[in-house]
Amino acid sequence: MLTLGHIIYSNCLPPHAGIIAKKVTFPFGLVEGIPTELNSMLFDGRVDVSPSSSIEYAMNQGRYLLFPDLSITSRKRVGSILLESRVPITELDGKVVALTTASATSVVLLRILLELRHGLKPGYMTYEQGVEEPSGASDAMLTIGDLAIVKPATPGFGFRYDLGELWHDFTGLPFVFALWQVNYRKDIEQDLKKLYDILITSKEYGLSHLEQLSREMSIRYSIAPQTLLEYWKAFSYDFGDAEKNGLLAYYQYAAEIGVVEPVSELRFWKHE
């Protein structure tokens, strides 16, 4: 049976809302996880389709196809990709920056901003957010997801930066955090057609019921309804020209810092 991944953070809820709320018939399996977990499961074939980190596509070129019309993209400020720092971001040269293991895409985004936009060479360490506390060993910390929305200010870390906003200031473009990626096999083609139609219907339901969903899901995500509603409205869940331009710019910069090989094209699954 075909299996769909679902990011447990609230930013993934609107396009999957019809599925989660059982407003559309869903005859497939659903597996939840954080972005890096779903990246691994998609790569291994433990899930067939997933909203997966945008950097995953570039790191494994030729392995995946992309579903059209679906992404998780911040138009400007995102609210859930947070850098806390003891010093202004421009003074992080030679300092220690703690990177969460929960998201590969956000880690590369931060490196682009630090190394290319500001010309800095910090040192990096990794930590498991929600489990480890890196503030004692670092000068700046990257936190993502719902934790970043509700996290109180860390004592001694007086500078807070929204990476979606920093990216927009740098490029003037939106930032694509996740894409619906397909680990394609011919034997799942018919199921892919069904799943794609379900996802588009599910997204339409979610985007037309955001206010209702913010009230219903507030307890689940431990985020106030109005905050949740404003957060969702900051995203585009489409994948049009603006989103593609933002994604390709990200891949270009990621190649410049040596994280991926240059991406020559975006390969889409074709719905017939």
RADA-V298100 format. One record per residue. N is the residue number from 1. PSI is psi in degrees with one decimal (999 if undefined). OMEGA is omega in whole degrees, -180 to 180 (999 if undefined). BURIAL is # if it has 16 or more other C-alpha atoms within 10 Angstrom, else .. Layout:
n->(N,N)
psi->(PSI,PSI)
omega->(OMEGA,OMEGA)
burial->(BURIAL,BURIAL)
This chain:
n->(1,2,3,4,5,6,7,8,9,10,11,12,13,14,15,16,17,18,19,20,21,22,23,24,25,26,27,28,29,30,31,32,33,34,35,36,37,38,39,40,41,42,43,44,45,46,47,48,49,50,51,52,53,54,55,56,57,58,59,60,61,62,63,64,65,66,67,68,69,70,71,72,73,74,75,76,77,78,79,80,81,82,83,84,85,86,87,88,89,90,91,92,93,94,95,96,97,98,99,100,101,102,103,104,105,106,107,108,109,110,111,112,113,114,115,116,117,118,119,120,121,122,123,124,125,126,127,128,129,130,131,132,133,134,135,136,137,138,139,140,141,142,143,144,145,146,147,148,149,150,151,152,153,154,155,156,157,158,159,160,161,162,163,164,165,166,167,168,169,170,171,172,173,174,175,176,177,178,179,180,181,182,183,184,185,186,187,188,189,190,191,192,193,194,195,196,197,198,199,200,201,202,203,204,205,206,207,208,209,210,211,212,213,214,215,216,217,218,219,220,221,222,223,224,225,226,227,228,229,230,231,232,233,234,235,236,237,238,239,240,241,242,243,244,245,246,247,248,249,250,251,252,253,254,255,256,257,258,259,260,261,262,263,264,265,266,267,268,269,270,271,272)
psi->(135.4,142.5,133.8,133.8,152.4,119.3,130.5,-12.8,155.8,-21.6,-19.4,-8.8,-47.6,-49.5,-22.4,7.0,-42.1,-32.9,-50.1,-40.7,2.0,37.7,-12.5,148.7,129.5,96.9,17.5,174.6,152.3,125.6,126.4,151.2,171.6,164.2,-45.6,-32.9,-43.9,-34.0,-47.5,-42.5,-36.1,-43.8,-42.0,-9.8,11.7,-22.5,150.5,-34.1,141.3,145.6,107.1,156.5,134.2,-29.8,-22.8,-40.1,-44.1,-31.0,-20.6,57.0,134.2,-10.5,-33.6,155.6,155.8,136.4,133.0,157.4,15.6,126.5,167.9,105.0,128.1,130.6,-37.2,-102.0,137.2,-37.3,-16.2,13.6,98.6,128.7,119.9,138.7,146.8,-26.0,164.3,148.8,-31.7,-8.5,19.1,6.3,125.7,-2.4,168.7,123.9,124.3,124.9,127.2,144.1,1.2,-20.2,119.1,-37.8,-45.5,-33.0,-45.8,-39.7,-46.0,-42.0,-40.0,-46.6,-42.1,-48.0,-37.0,-45.7,-43.0,-4.5,32.5,156.4,74.6,168.9,152.4,144.5,159.9,155.0,157.9,108.1,146.1,-12.2,-47.6,150.5,106.2,1.5,-30.3,-19.9,5.4,165.0,-16.4,152.9,135.8,126.1,140.8,169.9,-161.6,-30.8,-38.4,-29.6,-41.0,-6.5,126.4,158.7,136.5,125.4,132.7,-11.7,81.4,-5.7,125.6,131.5,135.9,116.4,-28.1,-41.6,-41.0,-40.1,-44.4,-39.7,-34.4,-41.5,-21.0,11.9,157.0,165.5,125.3,110.8,-35.4,149.9,148.2,105.4,143.6,123.0,90.7,138.5,144.3,-30.0,-6.9,8.4,-47.5,-39.2,-34.1,-39.3,-44.2,-45.4,-43.6,-45.4,-38.9,-44.1,-40.9,-41.5,-40.6,-41.8,-42.7,-40.8,-49.1,-47.2,-22.3,-1.4,30.9,-43.5,-43.8,-44.6,-35.0,-35.3,-43.4,-31.2,0.9,-45.7,-41.9,-41.0,-2.5,40.0,135.8,143.0,-46.0,-38.0,-42.6,-43.6,-46.2,-36.0,-50.2,-37.5,-13.9,-9.3,152.5,134.6,13.8,179.7,65.5,-161.0,-41.8,-44.0,-42.3,-40.4,-41.8,-41.4,-45.9,-33.8,-41.5,-45.4,-37.4,-45.9,-37.6,-36.8,-35.5,-33.7,5.2,17.1,-37.5,165.4,154.3,139.8,116.8,-25.5,159.3,122.7,118.0,143.6,134.5,121.5,119.9,999)
omega->(178,-178,179,173,178,177,-174,180,-174,-178,-179,-174,-175,-180,178,-173,-180,177,-178,-179,179,176,175,177,-176,-174,-175,176,179,-179,-178,176,173,-174,-177,176,-180,175,-178,-179,177,-180,-178,-178,176,164,-177,-180,177,163,-171,-178,-178,180,179,179,-178,-179,-178,-175,-179,-178,-172,164,-179,170,176,167,-178,173,168,-170,174,178,179,177,-177,176,-174,173,-166,169,173,-175,175,-176,174,-176,-179,-179,-178,178,-179,179,-179,179,-180,-177,177,176,-174,-175,177,-178,-178,177,179,177,180,178,178,-178,-179,-169,-177,-178,-174,177,-176,175,178,169,-176,170,178,178,178,-175,-176,179,-179,177,-173,-172,-180,-175,-174,177,178,-175,175,177,-179,172,-175,177,-179,-180,-172,-174,176,-180,178,180,179,180,-170,-178,-178,-176,174,-173,174,179,178,178,-180,178,-178,-170,-173,-175,171,-180,-178,-180,-176,178,175,-173,-175,170,-162,167,-177,-176,177,-175,-179,177,178,178,179,-178,-179,179,178,-179,179,177,179,179,179,177,-177,-177,178,-179,-175,-177,177,-179,180,177,-176,-174,-176,-179,-180,-176,-179,179,-180,-176,-178,177,179,-180,179,178,-180,-178,178,-177,160,176,177,178,-179,-175,-179,179,180,179,177,-180,-178,175,177,179,178,179,178,176,-179,179,172,-179,-179,168,179,180,-175,-178,172,-176,-175,165,-176,179,-180,999)
burial->(.,.,#,#,#,#,#,#,#,#,#,#,#,#,#,#,#,#,#,#,.,.,.,.,.,#,.,.,.,#,.,.,.,#,#,#,#,#,#,.,#,#,#,.,.,#,#,#,#,#,#,#,#,#,#,#,#,#,#,.,#,.,.,#,#,#,#,#,.,#,#,#,#,#,#,#,#,#,#,#,#,#,#,#,#,#,#,.,#,.,.,#,#,.,#,#,#,#,#,#,#,#,#,#,#,#,#,#,#,#,#,#,#,#,#,.,#,.,.,#,.,#,.,.,.,#,#,.,#,.,.,.,.,#,#,.,.,#,#,#,#,#,#,#,#,#,#,#,#,.,.,.,.,.,.,.,#,.,.,#,#,#,#,#,#,#,#,#,.,.,.,.,#,#,#,#,#,#,#,#,#,#,#,#,.,.,.,.,.,.,.,#,.,.,#,#,.,#,#,#,#,#,#,#,#,#,#,.,.,#,#,.,#,#,#,.,#,#,.,.,#,.,#,.,#,.,.,#,#,.,#,#,#,#,#,#,#,#,#,.,.,.,#,#,#,#,#,#,#,#,#,#,#,#,#,.,.,.,.,#,#,#,#,.,.,.,#,.,#,.,.,.)
